[in-house]
Amino acid sequence: QLISEGEMSKKLILQIQFLVEAISSMHMDHPFHNFEHAFHIASSLSKMLDQVDCEIPPVTRFAAIFAALIHEIDHPGLDNEHLSSSHVVLREGYRRKSMTQHHAFELAWIIFSDKKYQELRSRLCPTDDSLACFRQLVLDCVIATDVMNPILSAARKRRWEKVFESATPDDLDSSESKEKTNRRRTTVILEHLILAAHLTHTLQVWSFYIDWNNRLFTEMAAAYAEGKLEKDPADSWFDNELMLFNNVVIPLATKIQEIVRPMGKELLNHAEKNRKLWKIEGKTKVEGMRAAFTGEKRVHFA
């Protein structure tokens, strides 16, 4: 949709391929926060965008998928809440707000700004104003993946309610143009879609969820073993996962099913089944993951 047929098309496709390769090389080799994870997120987002109940402009779609691919670049292996004093550059450089997300974005924008991608940038954003808008859109999408930030979560909830639950026919009158209203709706939809994509492992079949849950546990357990975490993550892992399902995943999936059809209903069904199974098997899974990490025994996590 962004590029026409012919030699220019081939040239831009190559630039996109080189860009993705560059992004891939900037990811760390963590068990969870790695390029494979980013790719899964981008793929899930793309599928949801195909079924969303509103028109997403091609450049906006590109920005969202680009954000999904870059949001874990150079990830420290810890979430924002647990970044220690050893990560002072991240903590203070971004005023302790969505630190890993800001850091990833800044590194990705340096890559994207390279002269080798000039034609791609020109096709996406022919003017300085459009490039500035594109940059802000990518940043907003990246920041939307900061799942546990309470301020962002509350603001996201208010925006959803204003667009989908509190809107009346009067909201579309002369006080606000239809174009502006549609743009606001698209923005709200995008931030929820990319958040859902970021949590895609919780919205898939049980075996997929457990596999990626184990990867995240392994990453956090390694951080604890290295003295980067004060508390053993295994002690609260069961409760935290259940809280994530109850407070974030299920409410989010309930919203997604309203705007992504028929995929949204399937995602919600998976989330509800995973929560149910986690209540039954979660504590056993945690003990198995802890044992496997400490080398006590090998277990099958599916």
Order of alpha helices (4+ residues) and beta strands (2+ residues): alpha-alpha-alpha-alpha-alpha-alpha-alpha-alpha-alpha-alpha-alpha-alpha-alpha
